[in-house]
Amino acid sequence: MKSLFVHSKFAFFLLILILSFSVSSQAETAVEAATRLQNKYDTIQSLNFDFVQQTRGQLTGRPKTGRGHAYFVKNTTPGKMRWNYSDPDRQVLVSDGETFSMYFESLQQMIVTPATTLEQDLTYSFFTGSGNLVADFVITDGEHKVTNPEEQTVIIKLTPKIKQTQVASIQLWITKDSLIRRIEILDLFDTVTVLNFSNLQVNAMDLNDTAMLEKLFSFAPPENTEIIQQ
């Protein structure tokens, strides 16, 4: 009888340990993942990465794919960015914080607007430090399943608290080291834009090199380019 009591007590103790471990190892909530991501990006002063962009939807016709390299700097206010598209056609989207220029080689055009037009761009505002996920979005679990659980990727869905003119929702793939590996943007016309990031480099730029920064975040188009001011 004593032996049975000892075994029962041990089994009960083991059950408590299992339950305690299960509670402590529960997957983080979507809000916790967003907060972890925000805390990480609040410490980032510069970021650059390779990207592959895919766009699909009824209004876009056949799915489109582009690729290139992007740069973000937020040690100044407002932040700066540059997207260099190398495929399928050369495009350069660059903002020095005052103006935003979009160069399209195939059209021989460059559109120039005030940088304030980017304030409604949720991706830009987050990467340059002016946005806050928890404050700006309703945060829920993502609609996709993690394909490789060993990577410990978390997928969350962001729905703007204030109705946007373009974005309906955004889904983020967040790595265990609190970096974004994939973004899926759904607009109000059901067009889906997916950005996959690779070779992410955090705080790798020399922000004291003003000459480099000035060159990187400016763009002089080729001669005979039509400049359109908006």
Secondary structure, 3 states (H helix, E strand, C coil): CHHHHHHHHHHHHHHHHHHHHHHHCCCCCHHHHHHHHHHHHHCCCEEEEEEEEEEEECCCEEEEEEEEEEEEECCCCCCEEEEEEEECCCEEEEECCCEEEEEEHHHCEEEEEEHHHHHHCHHHHHHCCCCCHHHHEEEEECCCCCCCHHHCCEEEEEEECCCCCCEEEEEEEECCCCCEEEEEEEECCCCEEEEEEEEEEECCCCCCCHHHHHHHCCCCCCCCCEEEEC
